[in-house]
Amino acid sequence: MFSEKTGEFLTGLMFNNERGWFEAHREEYEKYLRQPFKECAVRTAELMQERFPEKQLNLHIARIYRDARRLHGRGPYKDHLWFSLKTWDGLLQGPMFWFEIGAVEYSYGMGYYSASAEQMTAYRRAIDADIPAAERMARRLLKQDVFRLDSEPYKRPKGDRGKLLDPWYNTKRLGFICTRDFGGELFGDSLPETLAEGYEFLMPYYDFLCKFM
């Protein structure tokens, strides 16, 4: 899988984000980032297909090249890579499982990249329709120490649903994230299994969010 060389390449790219440097280090990119990243993504997708054959989760692997129309003063390359698994065909539509690697950390989880106001309204209605079920989901998350709630609160709360549910209810988006320092399990062959295990824990939340598409 990945190695210290992966981090060295990403750190170098972060400080030298231009074509000349990238082309001079293309072999390192291919060997230490692109190939192990693709192998990790494909193996994780295979494991999820084995565990959830009925889901038909589509794998998308991000390219390292930024869209030239959206550079906004940044270099032409991303200094991090990510892949996603989801039911929907649209690149950023709907909830998705994801993994991302950067120069100093890596992370994985599930959630919306960009949820519409209509989807979040439907989400709050679902919570209101079954408060006990929403509380069970919130407590289930609190009982483990891998994932944390990733949310962005409204400036003006949409309602008071108590200490447990307020972070879930009064948010513009919803996700679940695990962040780790670069290294450790990232360097082991068991990383795809770890990702699949985490995604399996998050599957009930994924199913819940899929209702609002």
PyMOL commands that set and color helices and strands:
alter all, ss='L'
color gray80, all
select helices_A, chain A and resi 4-15+19-24+26-51+68-70+117-129+131-142+162-169+184-187+191-210
alter helices_A, ss='H'
color red, helices_A
select strands_A, chain A and resi 58-61+81-86+95-101+105-112+148-153+171-181
alter strands_A, ss='S'
color yellow, strands_A
deselect
rebuild
show_as cartoon
